[in-house]
């Protein structure tokens, strides 16, 4: 089986990120036995820090492009795990899972076909 390696992001990726736009902890993801880009589809989920005036629809799963030295949106249609489950189990009722006084943090999931430095950005 292949292992997913999760590391702190590269310094170049950190230097290029706009601090005002960042909505998750950036990470560097790789596989122990690399796969060719585009030969797989992976769902990545992050804890997102959403401001009061923002919505998950405002965010994107972004990756750091090593060649262009900039962050680029990979997936602009993020989902929460609750919405992913609801799509698969349409006929079952789901509990809202929200607790009173809960902060604006929520899980945001997007899809990719490669691994590198990732973060959720506004």
C-alpha positions in Angstrom: 0.0 0.0 0.0 1.1 3.6 -0.7 1.7 6.0 2.2 0.5 9.6 2.1 3.3 11.9 3.6 2.1 15.1 5.2 4.7 17.7 5.9 4.9 21.4 6.6 4.7 23.5 3.4 7.9 24.6 1.6 9.3 28.0 2.5 8.7 29.2 -1.0 5.0 28.3 -0.7 4.7 30.0 2.6 6.4 33.2 1.3 4.0 33.3 -1.7 0.8 33.0 0.2 -1.4 36.0 0.9 -2.0 35.9 4.7 -5.3 37.7 4.3 -6.6 35.0 1.9 -5.5 31.9 3.8 -8.4 29.9 5.4 -6.6 26.6 6.4 -3.3 25.3 7.6 -1.1 24.9 4.5 0.5 21.4 4.1 2.8 19.6 1.7 1.3 16.3 0.6 3.2 13.6 -1.3 3.0 9.8 -1.8 5.9 7.5 -0.8 5.6 5.9 -4.2 4.6 8.8 -6.5 1.8 8.3 -9.0 1.6 10.0 -12.4 -0.4 13.2 -12.3 -3.9 12.7 -13.6 -4.0 9.0 -13.0 -5.9 9.3 -9.7 -8.5 11.5 -8.0 -8.1 12.4 -4.3 -10.4 14.2 -2.0 -8.5 16.5 0.4 -10.2 17.8 3.6 -9.0 20.7 5.7 -10.3 22.5 8.8 -11.3 25.9 7.3 -11.4 29.2 9.2 -14.4 31.0 7.7 -15.1 34.6 8.5 -18.6 35.7 9.5 -19.3 37.3 6.1 -17.9 34.3 4.1 -19.3 31.0 2.9 -17.6 27.8 1.8 -18.7 28.8 -1.8 -16.2 31.7 -1.5 -13.2 29.4 -0.9 -11.0 27.2 -3.2 -8.6 24.3 -2.7 -5.3 25.9 -3.9 -1.9 24.4 -4.7 1.5 26.1 -4.9 2.8 26.0 -8.5 6.5 25.5 -8.1 7.2 26.7 -11.7 5.2 29.9 -11.6 5.9 30.5 -7.9 2.3 31.3 -7.1 -0.8 29.7 -5.5 -3.5 28.5 -8.0 -7.1 27.3 -7.4 -7.4 23.6 -8.1 -11.1 23.2 -7.0 -13.5 26.1 -6.6 -16.5 23.8 -5.6 -15.6 22.8 -2.1 -17.9 20.6 0.0 -18.2 19.8 3.6 -18.2 16.1 4.6 -21.9 16.5 5.6 -22.9 17.6 2.0 -20.8 14.8 0.5 -22.6 12.2 2.7 -26.0 13.7 1.8 -25.2 13.3 -1.9 -24.5 9.6 -1.4 -27.4 8.9 1.1 -30.2 11.0 -0.3 -33.1 9.2 1.4 -31.7 9.3 5.0 -32.2 12.3 7.3 -28.9 13.8 8.7 -28.4 15.5 12.0 -27.1 19.0 11.7 -24.0 18.2 13.8 -23.7 21.8 14.9 -23.3 22.6 18.6 -24.4 25.8 20.2 -21.6 28.3 20.3 -19.6 26.6 17.7 -17.0 28.8 15.9 -17.1 29.4 12.2 -14.5 26.6 11.6 -15.8 23.8 9.4 -14.3 21.0 7.3 -13.8 21.9 3.6 -13.1 19.2 1.0 -11.9 19.6 -2.6 -10.5 17.3 -5.2 -7.2 17.0 -7.0 -5.3 14.7 -9.2 -1.8 15.4 -7.9 0.0 16.1 -4.6 2.1 19.2 -3.6 1.7 22.1 -1.2 -2.1 22.7 -0.6 -4.2 25.2 1.4 -7.7 26.5 1.3 -7.8 30.1 0.2 -10.4 32.9 -0.2 
